[in-house]
Amino acid sequence: MKIALAADHGGFDMKQMLIARLRKAGHEVTDLGAATPDPDDDYPDYVIPLARAVAAGAVDRGIVICGSGVGASVVANKVKGIRAGLCHDHYSVRQGVEDDDMNVLCLGGRVMGIEVAWDHAQTFISATFSGAERHRRRLSKVAQLEG
């Protein structure tokens, strides 16, 4: 699977660890920054290019990481075609993909450890959208908001 990752300074270390693990697992990974852990960087500078890459189909899915994951989630969801979810548990990650066709996973680098983040990344990548009529109907209503 083609996966892009992006993080500001709050998620930089976790991003680096996830990239290494994802590559070792055989995924094609694109690192969209940050290149260094600069405490003065701004998460939109990294999240917006990732969200646009996912929306354009350049990558299959994206994982964004900031300190809490909240800011990354807010900005990712501003990009048309993105369904980003901030997840703190295994169930929500799987359900987010299966029911809501989530295409960007948001994580908090300061609120979870690497093993939980790795579990979430693996779950996100392995889950598939169910395509159930009720879920398509709901997503159609969401898409109407995008204009």
C-alpha positions as CSV (number, residue, x, y, z in Angstrom):
1,M,0.0,0.0,0.0
2,K,1.1,3.6,-0.7
3,I,1.1,5.5,2.6
4,A,2.1,9.1,3.3
5,L,3.1,10.3,6.7
6,A,3.5,13.8,8.0
7,A,4.2,15.3,11.4
8,D,5.2,18.5,13.1
9,H,7.7,18.6,16.0
10,G,5.1,17.0,18.4
11,G,4.9,13.9,16.3
12,F,8.3,13.9,14.6
13,D,9.9,11.0,16.6
14,M,6.8,8.8,16.3
15,K,6.6,9.5,12.5
16,Q,10.2,8.4,12.1
17,M,9.6,5.1,14.0
18,L,6.4,4.4,12.1
19,I,8.1,5.0,8.7
20,A,10.8,2.5,9.6
21,R,8.2,-0.1,10.6
22,L,6.0,0.4,7.7
23,R,8.8,0.1,5.2
24,K,10.0,-3.0,6.9
25,A,6.5,-4.4,6.5
26,G,6.8,-3.8,2.8
27,H,4.7,-0.6,2.3
28,E,5.7,2.2,-0.1
29,V,6.0,5.1,2.3
30,T,6.3,8.8,1.4
31,D,7.6,11.2,4.2
32,L,6.0,14.6,3.8
33,G,7.9,16.2,6.7
34,A,8.9,17.6,8.9
35,A,12.5,16.8,8.1
36,T,13.7,17.9,11.5
37,P,12.0,18.4,14.9
38,D,11.7,22.2,14.8
39,P,9.7,23.5,17.8
40,D,8.6,26.5,15.8
41,D,7.1,24.6,12.9
42,D,3.3,24.5,12.2
43,Y,1.4,21.3,11.6
44,P,-0.7,22.7,8.7
45,D,2.5,23.0,6.7
46,Y,2.8,19.2,6.7
47,V,-0.8,18.0,7.0
48,I,-2.2,20.0,4.1
49,P,0.2,18.5,1.5
50,L,-0.5,15.0,2.9
51,A,-4.3,15.5,2.7
52,R,-4.0,16.8,-0.8
53,A,-1.9,13.8,-1.8
54,V,-4.5,11.4,-0.4
55,A,-7.4,13.3,-2.0
56,A,-5.7,13.3,-5.4
57,G,-5.0,9.6,-5.2
58,A,-1.2,10.0,-5.2
59,V,-1.2,7.7,-2.1
60,D,-3.8,5.3,-0.8
61,R,-3.9,6.6,2.8
62,G,-2.2,9.0,5.1
63,I,-1.1,9.1,8.7
64,V,-0.6,12.5,10.4
65,I,0.8,13.1,13.8
66,C,1.0,16.2,16.0
67,G,1.3,16.6,19.7
68,S,-2.3,15.6,20.5
69,G,-3.6,14.7,17.0
70,V,-6.4,17.3,17.3
71,G,-4.8,20.0,15.2
72,A,-3.8,17.5,12.5
73,S,-7.4,16.2,12.4
74,V,-8.9,19.7,12.2
75,V,-6.7,20.8,9.2
76,A,-6.9,17.5,7.4
77,N,-10.7,17.5,7.3
78,K,-10.6,20.9,5.6
79,V,-9.4,19.3,2.4
80,K,-12.2,18.1,0.1
81,G,-12.3,14.3,-0.1
82,I,-10.6,13.7,3.2
83,R,-12.2,11.7,6.0
84,A,-9.7,12.0,8.8
85,G,-10.2,10.6,12.3
86,L,-8.3,11.1,15.5
87,C,-8.2,7.7,17.1
88,H,-7.1,6.5,20.5
89,D,-8.2,2.9,20.4
90,H,-8.1,-0.1,18.1
91,Y,-11.9,-0.4,17.6
92,S,-12.2,3.2,16.4
93,V,-9.5,2.8,13.9
94,R,-11.1,-0.3,12.4
95,Q,-14.6,1.1,12.5
96,G,-13.4,4.4,11.1
97,V,-12.3,2.7,7.9
98,E,-15.0,0.0,7.7
99,D,-18.0,2.3,8.3
100,D,-16.7,5.8,7.5
101,D,-14.1,5.1,4.8
102,M,-11.5,7.0,6.8
103,N,-8.5,7.8,4.6
104,V,-6.4,9.7,7.0
105,L,-5.5,8.5,10.5
106,C,-4.6,11.2,13.0
107,L,-2.4,10.3,16.0
108,G,-1.0,12.2,19.0
109,G,2.7,11.9,19.5
110,R,2.5,13.1,23.1
111,V,-0.5,11.0,24.1
112,M,0.3,7.5,23.1
113,G,3.4,5.3,22.9
114,I,4.8,3.8,19.7
115,E,3.4,0.3,20.3
116,V,-0.2,1.7,20.4
117,A,0.6,3.9,17.4
118,W,2.0,0.9,15.5
119,D,-1.2,-1.2,16.3
120,H,-3.3,1.7,15.0
121,A,-1.2,2.0,11.8
122,Q,-1.5,-1.7,11.1
123,T,-5.2,-1.7,11.8
124,F,-5.8,1.3,9.6
125,I,-3.9,-0.2,6.7
126,S,-5.5,-3.6,6.9
127,A,-9.1,-2.4,7.3
128,T,-11.3,-1.9,4.3
129,F,-14.5,0.1,3.7
130,S,-17.6,-2.2,4.0
131,G,-19.4,-0.4,1.2
132,A,-22.7,-1.1,3.0
133,E,-25.6,0.9,1.6
134,R,-26.2,2.7,5.0
135,H,-22.6,3.8,5.1
136,R,-22.6,5.0,1.5
137,R,-25.8,7.0,2.2
138,R,-24.3,8.7,5.2
139,L,-21.0,9.5,3.4
140,S,-23.0,11.0,0.5
141,K,-24.6,13.4,3.0
142,V,-21.1,14.3,4.3
143,A,-19.8,14.8,0.8
144,Q,-22.6,17.2,0.1
145,L,-21.2,19.5,2.7
146,E,-18.0,19.8,0.7
147,G,-19.8,21.5,-2.2
